[in-house]
Amino acid sequence: MRAAHTKKIWLTIIVAIALVVLFLVTRFSNSGGDSARAQLLRFVPADTTSVVFVDLDQLRNSPFLRTLYAWTPHPVEDPDYAQFVTDTGFNYERDLAQILIVFSRHGATSNTFVLAEGKFDRKKIEAYLSRGSAPTLQEKLKVFRFPANWGGKHVAFAFLSDHRMVIADSENPAAALSTASRETHAEWQTRFDRLSGSPLFAVIRQDPTIQTVLAGRSPQLATLIGQLPWITLAGKPDGDLLRVVAEGESSSDVMATQLSDFLQGMQLLAQNGLNDPQLRQQMNPDERDAYLELLKGTQIDEIGRGESKSVRVVLPITSQFLRIAKAPIVGIAPDSGTDPPRAVGEKKTQQAKPAKRR
């Protein structure tokens, strides 16, 4: 009986240890994208105004990535960057998995820090950083600081683990990462949960920068946006198109209705403008069709969430629209071209000017 009792005790201890190990592996493992995503999104300081998150691993598995990559400007290969890849073994197109960018305000000043998850050769990268900065210790972090080109600030680099880096324009990145409070984070987490299926998104909490940018283009829209406590933007690939979802939250039904009416009015006005006979004669037919397709496919809805009401705008970004939007951007090479993008853009500009003089 005593032997059986002892065996049962040991069996209980082994099961308990196994459960603890399973919990720790699940809680702290960095192998899964969802785990890394959740861990990164916990780093939200109390004074945060905006958060941008991109899951590059998820995007790489999307058919839309090929379309997006063809549209994105490809800069001339920089010899310094090529040397950086050789020295560090890190190529962002291949090795960067997830990235979190956090903007915060302290009165009139602002700060930014970036958390990057990926495949890093920590020894090589730290050796590379050591060439320009002697590391210092901040709360057990080895921090490398370099002077920035703006505002007299410094940019700090540090590894949180072999797979995670922090880049910040603050004097003490360790302190910046430790200022998240549970109450404040719960507000952000509610929005993060809504965006859990999106590989790229932004969450904005009363950031005056947004209102400033819009003020010069549409004062009325800037005023309406300035009254929204929360704004979210998300992009989700859907086959060969990207659905961009913008949502503004308000505690006022009147405010939400005003914003919805204003956006629907702009949508109708734009459609009528594209149908104007004179504009149709001047405009490239493919360009007009792409803009009409975007406007007709745009959905504007009001959504109730308990005490708050949101205005949601869904825009379908197609490959045709990207091709049209790509044309005016200087420095983008044609799809069939092999010349460096910047050089191609300069040639087109130089050829266009003499034509006008004639």
Helices and strands as residue ranges (DSSP letters): H 2-28, H 33-41, E 48-55, H 56-60, H 64-71, H 79-88, H 92-95, E 96-106, E 109-118, H 122-130, E 136-138, E 141-147, E 154-161, E 164-168, H 173-177, H 182-194, E 200-204, H 208-215, H 219-226, E 230-238, E 241-250, H 253-274, H 277-282, H 285-297, E 299-305, E 308-317, H 319-326, H 341-357
